[in-house]
């Protein structure tokens, strides 16, 4: 019979077909390897040949290493100008046009002169061109990172540190030139340090660090950061001069000061802000409505700043109405300079927060586009690329960068194919810095503040997450709310730390308090063992939704003892007690399930109701301690029992009952079984097991073994088996014969081991295929055929499942 035909017989369990040895030798087979009844260790043994050590450097290996560090060497030689040139050029010009207004506007959030926003849009994009693996993200300024940098610069370079006395007066004013120069140094030092942290994390393959920032956490964090950004630019919108606070509750203090100074609002500035916001919102809505009919989106921000600059230049808004403008923008590129290393100690925490947040935003956006367009993004290389972009950019007075959602969407929607689009956008910024920068000197800062405010609309929409999470996951909703509140109150750096800590605690609590269930059989499905299924008589299949470790090992044991089929003697006695008459004696009555109690036994304790229950009569029950062989102890000859071996609950005192119950208690476990002979622990959810859990498992095997209940493990991963071996779990009494690959295998073994014959129980899994791999890696298959559990036919079948694709019968047992 062909392999496919054999596997078709069993719709539930299909073992994988694989052959690790290209030259198997069937003549070296051992009978115990393919006969489970003779094999004390049913776990397949896989022969793994270690890889040869890297003793010498070869040219192909060196080439792969260089290409891995410089992805541009891989895709640039294969770049097709005819296929990708024009789409990348159009996309790059569109993104470059967006870089100009956003770079200058987000520089206000970082409390830096606007020209440094243009620098930040230039150098990091050039570096990412060589080292990045994502083809669609746009590296540059971003509102969240800008506000995080602004909190650092405001804390280390506040206005009060740069006050100077006016000549001949007692008045003071802020030395803006000195203040801005020092803030640039602070921002550059923070960016370089954050970039170095990212590079180190990437080199040690720590790219998975972004996974600790769940989507609800990141969205709540960016939503709270948007609130910080609004408060930061609201003074520019109203033309107010306020102090930006830092530290915990800085947002509250800043908002209180802004509200207190609202009567001092500069009306011309407010008018410019209002007109700019109305124009931006209307133009963006029109742009969204007709975007499907446009080859490229309308550059709304660029049109706004050009129109505002022209109007401001011809109407002299700064001179006539004292509206604050951008001021001098130097043409040309600034020379690189080393960051002030003395600032590293003061900005260490902020740099780490910038590194983690920036990477999390970039990798999530990059993986989204990669999944959509069918290519792979290397998380570790992305961490290195982003770190080099920040570190190199910091030497050219740039501040922290990451991918921007709005620009990346424009780059992807306008047809961008490769990183060449980022290079084209950097050229647009370079031309602006070299030649067009001085033209924007009369641009009102209120217009840039309006651009920031309108661009935060997408983050404000994230408040809808509260409704979505309320319907889907209350735990994620709590994470969202805690992240949002902590970021608002504790500022961005401490808020991020508090949010991650709380998110990790929710994971710990959920693994510490998992859901426990007893599995049963569900006929006719591809998942034959479920919590809602019909239990197999005499077998308890115990399942935990989380791995077992020190935090929940005791709870695992308590849950196992509390599941149906396992009772304490005290609980059983209390179940039969009923209040008596006025004399205060304890009375016992049989319940409706009296027939289920009669005749149930195990090797250590026998329980039998002695009188039937009537509405008015009391009932007593008796127990005795027998041998481990159920045939050697019966309830028929009560006269043979010694004193104290029989207890009638209706007539004995509580002290006698307690003393007698202690005699049959299982010591530390304190439990005894109720008509079960096997317990299967489903450990398929466990990906590790520690020493505390190993000790708990050993106690479970020992305690249930005292009452002749055999405990098995099923679904253990190889790493868990190795940890069990290292922890000394296996012994002469607990062998690897207690381990099974699946719950289904364990159930079949239990039924065959107990010699079960239950014609009334219709076992729907008529055929099951087991795969055993010998040391020589020959594939062995055993087919069990159950005919109403009355007769077992075992066929041992061998063959190379990979090469022959057929199996041949060797013998019938």
URSULBEL-V887323 format. One record per residue. N is the residue number from 1. PSI is psi as a letter, one per 20 degrees, with the letter a starting at -180 (999 if undefined). OMEGA is omega in whole degrees, -180 to 180 (NA if undefined). Layout:
N	PSI	OMEGA
N	PSI	OMEGA
//
This chain:
1	p	-177
2	q	-180
3	g	-179
4	h	-180
5	h	178
6	g	-179
7	h	179
8	i	179
9	h	-177
10	o	-178
11	i	-174
12	g	-170
13	o	179
14	n	178
15	q	-180
16	q	177
17	o	179
18	q	178
19	o	-177
20	h	-177
21	o	-179
22	i	-179
23	m	-178
24	q	180
25	n	-177
26	i	-177
27	i	-179
28	j	-176
29	q	177
30	q	-178
31	h	-178
32	i	-178
33	h	-177
34	j	175
35	o	-176
36	h	-178
37	h	179
38	i	-175
39	o	178
40	i	-176
41	n	-176
42	i	179
43	p	180
44	p	177
45	p	-178
46	p	179
47	o	-178
48	p	179
49	p	-178
50	q	179
51	q	179
52	q	-180
53	q	178
54	n	-174
55	h	-179
56	q	-178
57	p	178
58	r	-179
59	g	178
60	h	180
61	h	177
62	h	179
63	g	178
64	h	180
65	g	-179
66	g	179
67	h	177
68	h	179
69	h	180
70	n	-178
71	h	-180
72	h	179
73	i	179
74	g	-172
75	h	-177
76	g	176
77	h	180
78	j	-176
79	p	179
80	o	-179
81	h	-177
82	h	-177
83	h	-171
84	i	-173
85	g	-177
86	g	177
87	g	179
88	h	180
89	g	179
90	g	180
91	g	-180
92	g	178
93	g	180
94	g	180
95	h	179
96	h	177
97	h	178
98	h	-180
99	h	-173
100	g	-179
101	h	-179
102	h	179
103	g	180
104	h	-178
105	g	-178
106	i	174
107	h	176
108	h	178
109	h	178
110	j	-179
111	l	179
112	q	175
113	q	-175
114	h	-177
115	h	180
116	h	171
117	h	176
118	h	175
119	g	-178
120	h	177
121	i	-175
122	f	-171
123	g	-180
124	h	179
125	h	177
126	g	-180
127	g	-179
128	h	178
129	h	-177
130	h	-170
131	i	-175
132	q	179
133	i	177
134	p	-176
135	i	-170
136	i	-178
137	q	180
138	o	-179
139	p	179
140	b	-178
141	q	178
142	q	-172
143	g	-175
144	g	180
145	h	179
146	g	179
147	h	176
148	g	176
149	h	179
150	h	178
151	h	178
152	g	-179
153	h	179
154	h	-179
155	g	-176
156	i	-180
157	m	179
158	r	-178
159	h	-175
160	i	178
161	i	-176
162	k	178
163	p	178
164	q	179
165	p	175
166	q	-177
167	p	174
168	j	-179
169	r	175
170	j	-180
171	q	180
172	q	174
173	r	-177
174	p	174
175	n	-173
176	h	-178
177	g	-180
178	h	179
179	g	-179
180	h	179
181	g	180
182	h	178
183	h	176
184	g	177
185	g	179
186	g	-180
187	g	-180
188	g	180
189	g	178
190	g	-179
191	g	179
192	g	-180
193	g	176
194	h	177
195	g	178
196	h	177
197	g	179
198	g	180
199	g	180
200	g	179
201	h	179
202	h	-180
203	h	178
204	j	176
205	l	-179
206	k	-178
207	i	-180
208	i	-178
209	h	179
210	i	-180
211	i	178
212	i	175
213	n	-179
214	r	-179
215	g	176
216	h	180
217	g	-178
218	g	-179
219	h	177
220	h	-180
221	g	179
222	h	177
223	g	177
224	h	177
225	h	176
226	h	176
227	g	175
228	g	-180
229	h	178
230	g	180
231	h	-179
232	h	-177
233	i	-176
234	h	177
235	h	177
236	h	180
237	h	-178
238	i	180
239	k	-178
240	q	174
241	o	-176
242	r	177
243	p	177
244	o	-179
245	r	177
246	r	-179
247	a	179
248	q	179
249	j	180
250	h	179
251	g	-180
252	g	-180
253	g	180
254	g	-179
255	h	178
256	g	180
257	g	178
258	g	180
259	h	-180
260	h	-178
261	j	179
262	h	176
263	i	180
264	j	-178
265	p	177
266	o	-172
267	g	178
268	g	177
269	g	178
270	h	178
271	g	178
272	g	179
273	g	-179
274	g	179
275	g	-180
276	g	-179
277	g	179
278	g	-180
279	g	-179
280	g	-178
281	g	-179
282	g	-179
283	h	179
284	h	178
285	g	177
286	g	179
287	g	179
288	h	-177
289	h	-176
290	j	-176
291	h	-179
292	h	-178
293	j	-179
294	p	177
295	h	177
296	q	179
297	q	179
298	p	179
299	n	-173
300	g	-178
301	g	-180
302	g	178
303	h	-179
304	g	-177
305	h	177
306	g	179
307	g	-180
308	h	179
309	g	180
310	g	-180
311	g	-179
312	h	-178
313	h	-176
314	h	-180
315	i	179
316	l	-178
317	h	-179
318	g	-177
319	h	-175
320	h	-174
321	j	179
322	k	175
323	p	-177
324	p	180
325	r	-177
326	g	-179
327	a	-173
328	p	174
329	o	-177
330	q	176
331	q	-178
332	r	-178
333	q	178
334	q	179
335	q	179
336	q	179
337	q	-180
338	q	177
339	q	178
340	o	-176
341	h	180
342	i	180
343	i	-175
344	g	-178
345	h	-177
346	h	-176
347	j	-177
348	g	-179
349	g	179
350	h	179
351	g	179
352	g	178
353	g	178
354	g	-179
355	g	-176
356	g	-178
357	g	180
358	g	179
359	g	-179
360	g	180
361	g	-176
362	g	-176
363	h	178
364	g	178
365	g	180
366	g	179
367	h	177
368	g	179
369	h	179
370	g	178
371	h	-179
372	h	-174
373	j	170
374	k	173
375	r	-173
376	q	175
377	p	179
378	o	-175
379	h	-180
380	g	178
381	h	176
382	h	178
383	g	177
384	g	-179
385	g	179
386	h	178
387	g	177
388	h	177
389	g	179
390	g	-177
391	g	179
392	g	179
393	h	179
394	h	177
395	i	178
396	k	176
397	k	172
398	r	173
399	r	-167
400	q	-177
401	r	169
402	a	179
403	q	178
404	p	-179
405	g	-175
406	g	-179
407	h	179
408	h	177
409	h	177
410	g	-180
411	h	-180
412	g	-176
413	h	180
414	j	173
415	j	179
416	p	-176
417	h	-175
418	a	177
419	i	178
420	h	176
421	h	176
422	h	176
423	g	178
424	g	178
425	h	178
426	h	178
427	h	178
428	g	179
429	h	-180
430	g	178
431	h	179
432	g	-179
433	h	-176
434	h	-170
435	h	-170
436	i	-177
437	g	-179
438	i	-179
439	h	-177
440	j	-178
441	h	-179
442	j	179
443	p	179
444	p	177
445	h	179
446	h	178
447	g	177
448	h	177
449	h	177
450	h	177
451	g	178
452	g	-176
453	g	-178
454	h	-180
455	i	177
456	j	-179
457	h	180
458	h	178
459	h	177
460	h	179
461	i	-179
462	i	174
463	i	174
464	i	177
465	h	-179
466	g	179
467	g	-179
468	g	-179
469	h	177
470	h	-180
471	h	-172
472	g	-175
473	o	178
474	h	180
475	g	177
476	h	176
477	g	178
478	g	176
479	g	179
480	g	-177
481	g	180
482	g	178
483	g	-178
484	g	-178
485	g	-178
486	h	178
487	h	177
488	g	-173
489	h	-174
490	j	-176
491	r	-168
492	h	-177
493	g	179
494	h	177
495	h	177
496	g	179
497	g	179
498	h	-179
499	g	179
500	g	179
501	g	-179
502	g	180
503	g	178
504	h	179
505	h	178
506	h	177
507	g	180
508	g	-180
509	h	-179
510	h	175
511	h	178
512	h	-179
513	m	-180
514	r	176
515	p	179
516	q	-179
517	q	173
518	p	-175
519	q	176
520	r	-176
521	p	177
522	o	-176
523	q	171
524	k	179
525	r	177
526	i	175
527	n	-170
528	i	-177
529	o	-178
530	r	-180
531	h	-178
532	j	-177
533	r	-179
534	p	-177
535	q	177
536	p	-179
537	p	178
538	i	-177
539	p	174
540	p	179
541	o	-173
542	p	-175
543	p	174
544	q	-178
545	i	-179
546	r	178
547	q	-180
548	p	178
549	a	-168
550	h	-175
551	h	-178
552	j	-179
553	g	179
554	h	178
555	h	177
556	g	179
557	g	180
558	h	179
559	h	178
560	g	179
561	h	-177
562	i	-178
563	q	178
564	p	-178
565	i	179
566	o	-176
567	q	169
568	q	179
569	h	180
570	g	180
571	h	180
572	g	179
573	g	179
574	h	179
575	h	-176
576	i	-178
577	q	173
578	q	180
579	p	-178
580	b	-177
581	b	-175
582	i	-178
583	i	175
584	j	179
585	q	176
586	p	180
587	q	180
588	q	179
589	q	175
590	q	177
591	a	-180
592	h	-178
593	k	-178
594	g	-177
595	h	179
596	h	179
597	h	-173
598	p	174
599	i	178
600	p	-172
601	r	165
602	a	-172
603	i	-174
604	h	-173
605	p	175
606	p	-179
607	p	-179
608	p	172
609	p	-177
610	h	180
611	q	177
612	q	-179
613	p	172
614	r	-178
615	h	-176
616	i	-174
617	q	175
618	r	-178
619	q	176
620	r	177
621	q	-175
622	q	173
623	q	174
624	q	179
625	p	179
626	a	179
627	r	179
628	i	176
629	o	-177
630	h	-179
631	i	-176
632	i	-179
633	p	180
634	r	179
635	j	-174
636	g	-176
637	n	-178
638	h	-178
639	i	-179
640	i	-177
641	q	177
642	r	179
643	p	-179
644	i	179
645	i	179
646	p	-180
647	p	174
648	o	-173
649	h	-179
650	i	-174
651	i	-177
652	q	179
653	r	-180
654	h	179
655	g	178
656	g	179
657	g	-179
658	g	-180
659	g	-179
660	h	179
661	h	178
662	h	-178
663	h	-178
664	j	178
665	q	-178
666	k	176
667	d	-177
668	h	-179
669	g	178
670	k	-175
671	r	172
672	q	-170
673	r	-179
674	n	178
675	l	171
676	q	178
677	i	-177
678	q	173
679	p	178
680	p	178
681	o	179
682	o	-178
683	k	-179
684	h	180
685	i	-176
686	p	175
687	i	173
688	r	177
689	p	-177
690	a	-175
691	h	179
692	g	179
693	h	177
694	g	178
695	h	178
696	g	178
697	g	179
698	h	178
699	h	179
700	g	179
701	g	-177
702	g	-174
703	g	178
704	h	175
705	h	178
706	h	-180
707	k	175
708	k	172
709	o	-177
710	p	-179
711	p	179
712	q	173
713	q	-180
714	q	175
715	j	-179
716	p	173
717	r	-178
718	h	178
719	h	178
720	g	178
721	g	178
722	g	178
723	h	175
724	g	178
725	g	-180
726	h	180
727	j	179
728	k	-178
729	h	-175
730	q	-179
731	a	178
732	h	180
733	h	178
734	n	-178
735	r	177
736	i	173
737	i	176
738	i	-178
739	p	178
740	q	-177
741	h	-178
742	r	175
743	h	-179
744	g	177
745	g	-179
746	h	180
747	g	179
748	g	179
749	g	-180
750	g	-179
751	g	178
752	h	-179
753	h	-180
754	i	-178
755	k	-175
756	p	175
757	n	-177
758	n	-178
759	h	-177
760	i	-179
761	o	-177
762	o	-179
763	o	-170
764	h	180
765	n	-173
766	h	-176
767	q	178
768	p	-177
769	p	178
770	q	-179
771	p	175
772	p	-180
773	p	179
774	r	-180
775	h	179
776	j	175
777	k	170
778	q	-176
779	p	177
780	q	179
781	p	178
782	p	-179
783	p	177
784	p	177
785	o	-180
786	p	178
787	n	-179
788	k	176
789	j	180
790	h	-176
791	p	-179
792	p	174
793	p	-177
794	p	179
795	p	177
796	o	-172
797	p	-179
798	q	177
799	r	177
800	o	-174
801	h	-177
802	g	-174
803	g	-175
804	h	-178
805	j	177
806	q	179
807	q	-180
808	q	-179
809	p	178
810	g	-174
811	q	176
812	p	-178
813	999	NA
//
